[in-house]
């Protein structure tokens, strides 16, 4: 794997390979010593032009647990705030010898530009670009669903037949876009639920069912219900009358939580607006996967960095897990 820029172009075999390697990484995180020597001597740069807590810390933890050196670069307080271009920043990182760049940027397509421009030879991981995609979030969501569904027998499995309903601000959500493509590739049936004003114009070209009534969607008994954050910071128009009205019609309140099937997962990519798109009862319930998603994010990002920087398949046919055990002796 040279780069990870989106899930739309990720095929089933590649996606399952990442999830299987993440299973191996998750196993190592149950040990007393969680650190592996796999990426010793490699340098991973977290290049964040937008604010982030979960994603940046998750990538930092993933790189450090693989023994890579980590440089955290924030646009605020850097030369970017003085007008430095992405090209100049990239060439600076190239001169420093970066092996991988994890980039979050407000402009859709910025990671692809970085990966294909020739400015840098490092592998590039998209950690969220504009309203385009957020591939590692979709991978950790799929990992979480697969783990809940198949348990210890997850390896090699896809999500065929799983019914996933994604609710909320689809228009501004790169998480929703990445999930639609990845979950469909893995065989899941995806339904989007949102106010008409928060449904993208090109949704007719997506492999999804669109509904506008959350109660109707819940009546179709989804296996997973993913609540999206209302991205008020990206809204410069009246997409719905009031927050209270939105919560009443499209929020996961205690009544709707009780109407879900006994095994339905409640998911949220975070950060949550409690009381708006999701109630505290739903966020903290036993069916909620929110904290699992955070923990699984480290394992998935370890897998992505491993495959980017050290993941050539062994010629003797040994698995990633066996190679990791050998490296750790």
Residue frames as qw, qx, qy, qz and C-alpha x, y, z in Angstrom:
[[0.000, 0.889, 0.458, 0.000, 0.00, 0.00, 0.00],
 [0.462, 0.309, 0.006, 0.831, 1.54, 3.29, -1.14],
 [0.144, -0.170, 0.194, -0.955, -1.05, 5.76, 0.21],
 [0.035, -0.518, -0.847, 0.111, -4.49, 5.71, 1.84],
 [0.003, -0.033, -0.117, -0.993, -6.45, 8.59, 0.35],
 [0.600, -0.039, -0.026, -0.799, -10.07, 7.38, 0.28],
 [0.513, -0.006, 0.835, -0.199, -12.31, 4.33, 0.59],
 [0.683, 0.539, 0.072, -0.487, -14.06, 4.78, -2.74],
 [0.602, 0.590, -0.520, -0.141, -11.12, 3.22, -4.59],
 [0.248, -0.415, 0.841, -0.244, -10.31, 0.65, -1.89],
 [0.657, 0.032, -0.628, -0.415, -11.23, -2.84, -3.08],
 [0.847, -0.424, -0.081, -0.311, -12.67, -5.60, -0.89],
 [0.894, 0.022, -0.293, 0.339, -9.43, -7.57, -0.61],
 [0.339, 0.421, -0.306, 0.784, -7.41, -4.51, 0.44],
 [0.454, -0.561, 0.091, -0.686, -10.05, -3.45, 2.96],
 [0.927, -0.324, -0.138, -0.129, -10.21, -6.90, 4.55],
 [0.750, 0.200, -0.344, 0.529, -6.43, -7.06, 4.68],
 [0.020, 0.520, -0.291, 0.803, -6.32, -3.80, 6.65],
 [0.700, -0.469, 0.040, -0.537, -9.03, -5.06, 9.02],
 [0.957, -0.106, -0.252, 0.099, -7.22, -8.39, 9.51],
 [0.535, 0.314, -0.372, 0.690, -3.91, -6.67, 10.26],
 [0.288, -0.547, 0.184, -0.764, -5.81, -4.43, 12.69],
 [0.894, -0.356, -0.159, -0.220, -7.00, -7.62, 14.45],
 [0.815, 0.080, -0.327, 0.472, -3.34, -8.60, 14.88],
 [0.180, 0.452, -0.264, 0.833, -2.52, -5.14, 16.21],
 [0.593, -0.540, -0.014, -0.597, -5.47, -5.24, 18.62],
 [0.925, -0.222, -0.296, 0.091, -4.15, -8.52, 20.02],
 [0.593, 0.210, -0.342, 0.698, -0.80, -6.88, 20.80],
 [0.135, -0.529, 0.128, -0.828, -2.60, -4.09, 22.66],
 [0.798, -0.490, -0.196, -0.291, -3.89, -6.58, 25.23],
 [0.804, 0.010, -0.385, 0.452, -0.38, -7.31, 26.42],
 [0.483, -0.749, -0.174, 0.418, 1.39, -5.60, 29.30],
 [0.267, -0.469, 0.353, 0.764, 4.01, -4.20, 26.91],
 [0.572, 0.674, 0.400, -0.242, 2.06, -2.73, 23.99],
 [0.168, 0.828, -0.347, -0.407, 5.00, -1.43, 21.98],
 [0.908, 0.241, 0.288, 0.188, 6.31, -3.19, 18.87],
 [0.404, -0.541, 0.350, 0.649, 9.68, -2.52, 17.17],
 [0.646, 0.484, 0.555, 0.201, 8.20, -2.67, 13.66],
 [0.368, 0.858, 0.174, 0.313, 8.69, 0.95, 12.54],
 [0.561, -0.681, 0.080, 0.464, 11.82, 1.77, 14.51],
 [0.424, -0.218, 0.404, 0.781, 13.81, 4.38, 12.58],
 [0.142, 0.549, 0.613, 0.550, 10.78, 5.59, 10.59],
 [0.025, -0.208, -0.261, 0.942, 9.40, 9.13, 10.94],
 [0.017, 0.627, 0.744, 0.231, 5.66, 9.83, 10.86],
 [0.041, -0.001, -0.095, 0.995, 4.48, 13.44, 10.58],
 [0.058, 0.668, 0.727, -0.149, 0.99, 14.42, 11.74],
 [0.141, 0.044, 0.221, 0.964, 0.20, 17.40, 9.51],
 [0.014, -0.642, -0.754, 0.134, -3.03, 18.95, 10.79],
 [0.072, 0.224, 0.191, 0.953, -4.42, 22.07, 9.15],
 [0.533, -0.509, -0.284, -0.613, -7.72, 21.61, 11.03],
 [0.384, -0.458, 0.590, -0.543, -8.35, 21.13, 14.73],
 [0.820, -0.048, -0.533, -0.203, -8.53, 17.54, 15.91],
 [0.464, -0.569, 0.577, -0.358, -8.27, 15.67, 19.16],
 [0.892, -0.058, 0.416, -0.169, -9.28, 12.04, 18.64],
 [0.853, 0.513, -0.009, 0.093, -7.77, 11.50, 15.20],
 [0.279, 0.792, -0.456, 0.294, -4.44, 13.21, 15.91],
 [0.462, -0.545, 0.625, -0.315, -3.94, 11.51, 19.27],
 [0.933, 0.083, 0.314, -0.153, -4.99, 8.16, 17.78],
 [0.755, 0.605, -0.179, 0.180, -2.45, 8.41, 14.95],
 [0.017, 0.760, -0.548, 0.350, 0.23, 9.55, 17.40],
 [0.703, -0.354, 0.551, -0.279, -0.46, 6.60, 19.71],
 [0.942, 0.302, 0.141, -0.049, -0.49, 4.20, 16.74],
 [0.562, 0.712, -0.341, 0.246, 2.87, 5.43, 15.41],
 [0.179, -0.683, 0.599, -0.378, 4.53, 5.40, 18.84],
 [0.829, -0.201, 0.461, -0.246, 3.29, 1.89, 19.62],
 [0.906, 0.394, 0.060, 0.144, 5.02, 0.79, 16.41],
 [0.676, -0.450, 0.118, 0.572, 8.21, 2.57, 17.65],
 [0.452, 0.617, 0.254, 0.592, 8.17, 5.27, 14.94],
 [0.246, -0.245, -0.198, 0.917, 9.39, 8.79, 15.62],
 [0.094, 0.762, 0.628, 0.127, 6.46, 11.23, 15.56],
 [0.170, -0.059, -0.011, 0.984, 6.43, 14.89, 14.62],
 [0.095, 0.727, 0.664, -0.146, 3.20, 16.76, 15.33],
 [0.194, 0.040, 0.239, 0.951, 2.68, 19.75, 13.05],
 [0.108, 0.726, 0.624, -0.267, -0.20, 22.15, 13.65],
 [0.343, 0.617, 0.320, 0.632, -1.01, 24.90, 11.18],
 [0.291, -0.929, -0.124, -0.195, -1.78, 27.28, 14.04],
 [0.508, -0.792, 0.287, 0.180, 1.40, 28.93, 15.24],
 [0.728, -0.047, 0.483, 0.485, 3.37, 27.63, 12.24],
 [0.128, -0.289, 0.389, 0.865, 4.54, 29.26, 9.02],
 [0.071, 0.460, 0.806, 0.366, 1.24, 28.18, 7.45],
 [0.105, -0.826, -0.480, 0.277, -0.46, 30.90, 9.49],
 [0.169, -0.654, 0.196, 0.711, 2.01, 33.30, 7.82],
 [0.592, 0.644, -0.098, -0.475, 0.93, 32.20, 4.36],
 [0.144, -0.417, 0.858, 0.264, 3.25, 29.29, 3.61],
 [0.716, 0.210, -0.354, -0.564, 1.83, 27.02, 0.88],
 [0.948, -0.133, 0.246, -0.155, 1.17, 23.29, 1.08],
 [0.816, 0.493, -0.195, 0.231, 4.00, 22.81, -1.42],
 [0.149, 0.708, -0.493, 0.483, 6.52, 24.65, 0.76],
 [0.663, -0.453, 0.440, -0.402, 5.39, 22.76, 3.84],
 [0.987, 0.124, 0.082, -0.054, 5.66, 19.44, 1.98],
 [0.661, 0.588, -0.320, 0.339, 9.15, 20.21, 0.73],
 [0.209, -0.674, 0.524, -0.477, 10.21, 21.08, 4.27],
 [0.856, -0.238, 0.370, -0.273, 8.94, 17.68, 5.46],
 [0.903, 0.401, -0.108, 0.107, 10.76, 16.01, 2.55],
 [0.326, 0.702, -0.471, 0.423, 14.01, 17.67, 3.62],
 [0.477, -0.527, 0.532, -0.459, 13.45, 16.38, 7.17],
 [0.197, 0.229, -0.950, -0.082, 13.16, 12.82, 5.87],
 [0.643, 0.011, 0.412, -0.645, 9.50, 12.09, 6.65],
 [0.077, -0.056, 0.968, 0.234, 8.53, 8.50, 5.79],
 [0.066, -0.563, -0.800, -0.196, 4.77, 8.98, 6.20],
 [0.086, -0.069, 0.120, -0.987, 2.56, 12.07, 6.39],
 [0.044, -0.559, -0.821, 0.105, -0.84, 11.92, 8.05],
 [0.047, 0.067, 0.109, 0.991, -2.71, 14.98, 6.78],
 [0.070, 0.698, 0.687, -0.188, -5.97, 16.64, 7.80],
 [0.156, -0.065, 0.231, 0.958, -6.92, 19.60, 5.64],
 [0.344, 0.496, 0.428, -0.673, -9.96, 21.80, 5.11],
 [0.446, 0.508, -0.374, -0.635, -9.70, 21.54, 1.32],
 [0.904, 0.149, 0.374, -0.144, -11.16, 18.44, -0.32],
 [0.818, 0.549, -0.043, 0.167, -8.43, 16.76, -2.36],
 [0.079, -0.889, 0.436, -0.112, -5.44, 18.17, -0.47],
 [0.695, -0.384, 0.605, 0.052, -4.10, 14.69, 0.53],
 [0.819, 0.403, 0.367, 0.178, -4.29, 13.50, -3.10],
 [0.324, 0.922, -0.150, 0.152, -2.47, 16.64, -4.23],
 [0.366, -0.752, 0.545, -0.052, 0.25, 15.93, -1.67],
 [0.796, -0.122, 0.589, 0.058, 0.52, 12.28, -2.73],
 [0.735, 0.475, 0.419, 0.243, 0.63, 12.89, -6.48],
 [0.137, 0.983, -0.045, -0.115, 2.45, 16.22, -6.75],
 [0.795, 0.360, -0.207, 0.443, 5.98, 14.89, -6.59],
 [0.114, -0.835, 0.269, -0.467, 6.76, 17.30, -3.75],
 [0.482, -0.505, 0.627, -0.346, 7.29, 14.44, -1.32],
 [0.481, 0.229, -0.826, -0.181, 8.21, 10.76, -1.48],
 [0.208, -0.085, 0.804, -0.550, 6.55, 9.83, 1.82],
 [0.146, -0.409, -0.879, -0.199, 3.41, 7.73, 2.04],
 [0.226, -0.186, 0.079, -0.953, 0.31, 9.85, 2.60],
 [0.131, -0.413, -0.890, 0.142, -2.66, 9.02, 4.82],
 [0.209, -0.481, -0.258, -0.812, -5.82, 11.11, 4.56],
 [0.190, -0.251, -0.760, 0.569, -6.99, 11.98, 8.09],
 [0.132, 0.763, 0.568, -0.278, -9.95, 13.98, 6.76],
 [0.240, -0.051, 0.312, 0.918, -10.12, 16.43, 3.85],
 [0.299, -0.052, -0.170, -0.938, -12.90, 19.00, 3.70],
 [0.732, 0.066, 0.353, -0.579, -16.25, 17.30, 3.19],
 [0.567, 0.428, -0.626, -0.322, -14.66, 14.62, 0.99],
 [0.872, -0.080, -0.481, -0.044, -13.46, 11.55, 2.95],
 [0.351, -0.657, 0.567, -0.352, -12.05, 10.24, 6.23],
 [0.749, 0.190, -0.602, -0.201, -10.95, 6.68, 5.35],
 [0.302, 0.161, -0.840, 0.421, -9.46, 5.53, 8.66],
 [0.430, -0.037, 0.448, -0.783, -12.66, 6.51, 10.49],
 [0.811, 0.157, -0.215, -0.521, -14.66, 4.32, 8.12],
 [0.609, 0.259, -0.744, 0.096, -12.17, 1.48, 8.59],
 [0.022, 0.130, -0.775, 0.618, -12.40, 1.65, 12.38],
 [0.628, 0.050, 0.200, -0.750, -16.20, 1.78, 12.14],
 [0.812, 0.215, -0.444, -0.313, -16.19, -1.32, 9.92],
 [0.376, 0.267, -0.814, 0.354, -13.72, -3.01, 12.27],
 [0.289, -0.098, 0.590, -0.747, -16.04, -2.29, 15.21],
 [0.775, 0.130, -0.025, -0.619, -19.11, -3.65, 13.39],
 [0.721, 0.279, -0.628, -0.090, -17.24, -6.77, 12.26],
 [0.173, 0.240, -0.805, 0.515, -15.95, -7.40, 15.80],
 [0.486, -0.018, 0.456, -0.746, -19.42, -7.03, 17.34],
 [0.810, 0.221, -0.160, -0.519, -20.96, -9.27, 14.69],
 [0.855, 0.257, -0.450, -0.009, -18.38, -12.04, 14.37],
 [0.703, -0.676, 0.218, -0.035, -16.32, -11.79, 17.58],
 [0.502, -0.545, 0.612, 0.276, -13.19, -13.95, 17.59],
 [0.655, 0.255, 0.652, 0.283, -14.12, -15.36, 14.16],
 [0.244, 0.868, 0.088, -0.424, -13.79, -11.93, 12.47],
 [0.231, -0.532, 0.593, 0.558, -10.63, -12.53, 10.44],
 [0.146, 0.005, 0.826, 0.545, -11.26, -12.78, 6.73],
 [0.144, 0.618, 0.767, -0.091, -14.94, -11.86, 7.09],
 [0.045, 0.288, 0.241, 0.926, -16.80, -9.02, 5.42],
 [0.238, 0.185, 0.496, -0.814, -20.08, -7.33, 6.40],
 [0.229, -0.128, -0.749, -0.609, -22.37, -9.05, 3.90],
 [0.380, -0.527, -0.727, -0.222, -26.03, -8.55, 4.77],
 [0.303, -0.402, -0.477, 0.720, -25.39, -6.11, 7.62],
 [0.054, 0.808, 0.448, 0.379, -27.96, -3.29, 7.61],
 [0.420, -0.265, -0.228, 0.838, -26.37, 0.05, 8.53],
 [0.056, 0.876, 0.418, 0.233, -28.34, 3.27, 8.92],
 [0.441, -0.043, -0.122, 0.888, -26.40, 6.56, 8.97],
 [0.100, -0.836, -0.537, -0.040, -28.35, 9.48, 10.44],
 [0.312, -0.765, -0.145, 0.544, -27.85, 13.24, 10.42],
 [0.137, 0.877, -0.181, -0.424, -25.67, 15.80, 8.72],
 [0.834, 0.165, 0.430, 0.305, -24.70, 13.72, 5.68],
 [0.428, 0.887, 0.081, 0.153, -24.15, 16.83, 3.56],
 [0.004, 0.897, -0.402, 0.185, -21.09, 18.00, 5.52],
 [0.767, -0.460, 0.440, -0.083, -19.88, 14.58, 6.68],
 [0.386, 0.584, -0.700, -0.144, -16.71, 13.07, 5.24],
 [0.322, -0.194, 0.885, -0.275, -17.26, 10.20, 7.67],
 [0.717, 0.358, 0.423, -0.423, -20.59, 9.38, 6.01],
 [0.611, 0.659, -0.328, -0.292, -19.05, 9.41, 2.54],
 [0.135, 0.500, -0.854, 0.046, -16.17, 7.12, 3.50],
 [0.459, -0.023, 0.807, -0.372, -18.54, 4.76, 5.30],
 [0.746, 0.457, 0.130, -0.467, -20.94, 4.55, 2.36],
 [0.580, 0.596, -0.526, -0.176, -18.20, 3.40, -0.02],
 [0.047, 0.405, -0.888, 0.212, -16.40, 1.08, 2.40],
 [0.535, 0.034, 0.693, -0.482, -19.48, -0.57, 3.90],
 [0.775, 0.468, 0.000, -0.424, -20.94, -1.15, 0.44],
 [0.437, 0.572, -0.692, -0.058, -17.66, -2.70, -0.73],
 [0.071, -0.248, 0.906, -0.336, -17.80, -5.01, 2.28],
 [0.239, -0.247, -0.899, -0.273, -21.34, -6.11, 1.42],
 [0.013, 0.399, 0.642, -0.655, -23.40, -4.04, 3.88],
 [0.065, 0.680, 0.589, 0.431, -26.72, -2.40, 2.99],
 [0.254, -0.175, -0.260, 0.915, -26.53, 1.31, 3.75],
 [0.031, -0.799, -0.555, -0.231, -29.46, 3.65, 4.43],
 [0.234, 0.114, -0.180, 0.949, -29.09, 7.40, 4.92],
 [0.196, -0.772, -0.604, -0.003, -31.56, 9.35, 7.07],
 [0.302, -0.181, -0.100, 0.931, -31.50, 13.14, 7.17],
 [0.283, 0.734, 0.292, -0.544, -33.57, 16.27, 6.66],
 [0.692, 0.622, 0.300, 0.208, -33.84, 16.95, 2.90],
 [0.119, 0.974, -0.178, 0.078, -31.61, 20.01, 3.36],
 [0.374, -0.688, 0.621, 0.031, -28.77, 17.83, 4.70],
 [0.851, 0.160, 0.484, 0.127, -28.79, 15.26, 1.90],
 [0.249, -0.428, 0.486, 0.720, -26.08, 15.80, -0.79],
 [0.560, 0.535, -0.086, -0.626, -27.33, 16.69, -4.27],
 [0.458, 0.443, -0.716, -0.286, -25.40, 13.82, -5.89],
 [0.485, -0.233, 0.764, -0.355, -26.77, 11.16, -3.54],
 [0.856, 0.328, 0.097, -0.387, -28.68, 9.49, -6.38],
 [0.631, 0.563, -0.533, 0.016, -25.31, 8.21, -7.61],
 [0.173, -0.470, 0.780, -0.376, -24.50, 6.62, -4.24],
 [0.506, -0.068, -0.841, -0.180, -25.25, 2.93, -3.54],
 [0.015, 0.083, 0.699, -0.710, -27.67, 3.78, -0.70],
 [0.164, -0.664, -0.688, -0.242, -31.34, 4.03, 0.24],
 [0.069, 0.197, -0.220, 0.953, -32.40, 7.50, 1.39],
 [0.310, -0.656, -0.686, -0.043, -35.10, 8.08, 3.99],
 [0.021, 0.540, -0.094, 0.836, -36.22, 11.25, 5.74],
 [0.681, -0.540, -0.004, -0.495, -38.03, 9.73, 8.74],
 [0.057, 0.476, -0.823, 0.306, -35.90, 8.23, 11.52],
 [0.634, -0.072, 0.594, -0.490, -38.76, 6.30, 13.10],
 [0.861, 0.412, -0.058, -0.294, -39.46, 4.68, 9.73],
 [0.474, 0.592, -0.643, 0.107, -35.79, 3.74, 9.38],
 [0.250, -0.359, 0.788, -0.433, -35.73, 2.22, 12.88],
 [0.810, 0.119, 0.322, -0.476, -38.81, 0.17, 11.99],
 [0.792, 0.488, -0.346, -0.122, -36.70, -1.50, 9.26],
 [0.885, -0.438, 0.147, 0.064, -34.54, -2.99, 12.07],
 [0.450, 0.760, -0.436, 0.175, -30.99, -1.84, 11.28],
 [0.880, -0.160, -0.309, 0.322, -28.07, -3.82, 12.70],
 [0.491, -0.230, -0.157, 0.825, -26.12, -0.61, 13.28],
 [0.055, 0.929, 0.338, 0.137, -27.35, 2.96, 13.74],
 [0.569, -0.041, -0.054, 0.820, -24.65, 5.57, 13.23],
 [0.045, -0.935, -0.326, 0.131, -25.48, 9.05, 14.48],
 [0.561, 0.388, 0.042, 0.731, -23.51, 11.87, 12.83],
 [0.274, -0.487, -0.286, 0.779, -22.47, 15.08, 14.53],
 [0.258, 0.900, 0.341, 0.082, -24.34, 18.19, 13.43],
 [0.611, -0.015, 0.056, 0.789, -21.47, 20.29, 12.07],
 [0.008, -0.921, -0.338, 0.196, -22.70, 23.72, 13.05],
 [0.321, -0.654, 0.278, 0.626, -19.27, 25.22, 12.23],
 [0.274, -0.002, 0.704, 0.655, -19.74, 24.29, 8.55],
 [0.124, 0.671, 0.720, 0.128, -23.27, 25.67, 8.33],
 [0.100, -0.178, -0.008, 0.979, -23.87, 29.18, 7.04],
 [0.412, -0.176, -0.426, -0.786, -27.56, 28.70, 6.24],
 [0.597, -0.150, 0.472, -0.632, -30.72, 27.56, 7.99],
 [0.306, 0.159, -0.902, -0.261, -30.61, 23.81, 7.31],
 [0.374, -0.458, -0.806, -0.011, -33.28, 23.11, 9.94],
 [0.241, -0.829, -0.254, -0.436, -35.59, 25.38, 12.01],
 [0.356, -0.773, 0.388, -0.355, -34.05, 24.94, 15.48],
 [0.188, 0.368, -0.891, 0.188, -31.75, 22.54, 17.30],
 [0.466, 0.002, 0.686, -0.560, -34.70, 21.48, 19.45],
 [0.779, 0.393, 0.025, -0.488, -36.75, 20.64, 16.33],
 [0.517, 0.502, -0.687, -0.093, -33.83, 18.70, 14.85],
 [0.079, -0.258, 0.889, -0.370, -33.42, 16.68, 18.04],
 [0.634, 0.149, 0.473, -0.594, -37.15, 15.91, 18.12],
 [0.802, 0.466, -0.050, -0.371, -37.26, 14.61, 14.56],
 [0.771, 0.484, -0.403, 0.087, -33.81, 13.14, 13.93],
 [0.091, -0.622, 0.668, -0.400, -32.18, 12.69, 17.33],
 [0.631, -0.072, -0.772, 0.028, -31.67, 9.33, 19.04],
 [0.387, -0.493, 0.323, -0.709, -33.68, 9.96, 22.20],
 [0.305, -0.188, 0.869, -0.340, -34.61, 7.39, 24.89],
 [0.748, 0.309, 0.331, -0.484, -37.87, 6.50, 23.11],
 [0.706, 0.580, -0.351, -0.206, -36.12, 5.66, 19.85],
 [0.052, 0.507, -0.842, 0.179, -33.35, 3.86, 21.74],
 [0.540, -0.032, 0.730, -0.417, -35.98, 1.59, 23.31],
 [0.780, 0.460, 0.112, -0.408, -37.46, 0.88, 19.87],
 [0.329, 0.618, -0.691, -0.179, -34.19, -0.53, 18.51],
 [0.915, 0.001, -0.392, -0.095, -33.68, -4.26, 18.20],
 [0.771, -0.627, 0.092, 0.067, -31.85, -5.97, 21.08],
 [0.796, -0.146, 0.258, 0.528, -28.61, -6.37, 19.10],
 [0.400, 0.839, 0.157, 0.334, -28.58, -3.04, 17.25],
 [0.600, -0.168, -0.129, 0.771, -25.30, -1.17, 17.66],
 [0.025, 0.980, 0.193, -0.040, -25.39, 2.56, 18.40],
 [0.709, 0.033, 0.099, 0.697, -22.40, 4.29, 16.83],
 [0.056, 0.993, 0.082, -0.063, -21.03, 7.84, 16.71],
 [0.739, 0.407, -0.137, 0.519, -17.72, 9.02, 15.20],
 [0.500, -0.658, -0.211, 0.522, -17.36, 11.77, 17.81],
 [0.022, -0.034, -0.653, 0.756, -17.23, 14.35, 19.12],
 [0.111, -0.542, -0.823, -0.130, -20.85, 14.05, 20.24],
 [0.220, -0.298, 0.053, -0.927, -23.38, 16.83, 20.69],
 [0.133, -0.277, -0.912, 0.271, -25.23, 15.19, 23.59],
 [0.176, 0.566, 0.525, -0.610, -28.85, 16.18, 23.64],
 [0.356, 0.541, -0.259, -0.716, -28.83, 17.16, 19.96],
 [0.627, 0.296, -0.599, -0.401, -28.22, 14.18, 17.67],
 [0.653, -0.067, -0.747, 0.104, -27.82, 11.66, 20.51],
 [0.578, -0.725, -0.005, -0.375, -29.12, 11.50, 24.07],
 [0.145, -0.614, 0.717, -0.297, -26.91, 10.71, 27.05],
 [0.809, -0.088, 0.495, -0.305, -28.91, 7.51, 27.58],
 [0.882, 0.471, 0.001, -0.031, -28.06, 6.32, 24.06],
 [0.357, 0.765, -0.488, 0.221, -24.42, 7.40, 24.19],
 [0.196, -0.512, 0.740, -0.391, -23.83, 5.62, 27.50],
 [0.900, -0.041, 0.139, -0.412, -25.97, 2.52, 26.88],
 [0.687, -0.283, 0.655, 0.141, -24.60, -1.02, 26.67],
 [0.736, 0.497, 0.427, 0.169, -25.33, -1.10, 22.94],
 [0.175, 0.964, -0.164, -0.110, -23.17, 2.01, 22.34],
 [0.899, 0.121, 0.049, 0.417, -19.85, 1.35, 20.58],
 [0.134, 0.973, -0.086, 0.169, -18.45, 4.87, 21.02],
 [0.416, -0.759, 0.500, 0.033, -15.56, 3.95, 23.31],
 [0.830, 0.031, 0.512, 0.217, -14.87, 0.76, 21.34],
 [0.580, 0.770, 0.149, 0.220, -14.54, 2.90, 18.23],
 [0.076, -0.935, 0.334, -0.086, -11.90, 5.06, 19.94],
 [0.639, -0.464, 0.607, 0.088, -9.90, 2.01, 21.09],
 [0.800, 0.306, 0.480, 0.187, -10.24, 0.28, 17.74],
 [0.367, 0.929, -0.043, 0.008, -9.06, 3.44, 16.00],
 [0.269, -0.764, 0.574, 0.117, -5.57, 2.95, 17.40],
 [0.686, -0.075, 0.709, 0.143, -5.41, -0.66, 16.14],
 [0.643, 0.667, 0.367, 0.084, -6.70, 0.29, 12.68],
 [0.202, 0.957, -0.210, -0.003, -4.26, 3.18, 12.36],
 [0.489, -0.546, 0.662, 0.156, -1.42, 0.93, 13.50],
 [0.735, 0.245, 0.614, 0.152, -2.43, -1.43, 10.69],
 [0.483, 0.863, 0.139, 0.044, -2.50, 1.37, 8.11],
 [0.064, -0.895, 0.436, 0.063, 0.94, 2.69, 9.12],
 [0.645, -0.290, 0.694, 0.135, 2.33, -0.85, 9.19],
 [0.711, 0.446, 0.518, 0.162, 1.07, -1.62, 5.69],
 [0.305, 0.952, -0.022, 0.004, 2.26, 1.78, 4.43],
 [0.020, -0.867, 0.494, -0.066, 5.78, 1.54, 5.83],
 [0.200, -0.447, 0.870, -0.059, 6.58, -2.13, 6.48],
 [0.727, 0.126, 0.484, -0.471, 3.76, -4.18, 5.08],
 [0.490, 0.417, -0.657, -0.393, 5.23, -6.13, 2.22],
 [0.944, -0.159, 0.031, -0.289, 3.90, -9.70, 2.43],
 [0.468, -0.548, 0.687, 0.089, 6.41, -12.27, 3.62],
 [0.492, 0.435, -0.640, -0.399, 7.83, -14.45, 0.85],
 [0.112, 0.126, -0.976, 0.135, 7.62, -17.56, 3.06],
 [0.439, -0.404, -0.661, -0.455, 3.86, -17.17, 3.44],
 [0.317, -0.320, -0.682, 0.577, 3.94, -16.30, 7.15],
 [0.094, -0.836, -0.500, -0.206, 1.24, -13.99, 8.43],
 [0.031, 0.750, -0.149, 0.644, 1.59, -10.45, 9.72],
 [0.709, -0.644, 0.092, -0.270, 0.91, -11.77, 13.21],
 [0.946, -0.120, 0.009, 0.300, 3.75, -14.31, 12.97],
 [0.535, 0.514, -0.088, 0.665, 6.13, -11.67, 11.67],
 [0.261, -0.785, 0.121, -0.549, 5.20, -9.33, 14.54],
 [0.867, -0.492, 0.066, -0.040, 5.84, -12.08, 17.10],
 [0.857, 0.146, -0.018, 0.493, 9.21, -12.79, 15.51],
 [0.271, 0.671, -0.086, 0.684, 10.14, -9.10, 15.49],
 [0.463, -0.750, 0.093, -0.462, 9.20, -8.76, 19.15],
 [0.935, -0.258, -0.163, 0.180, 11.44, -11.58, 20.38]]
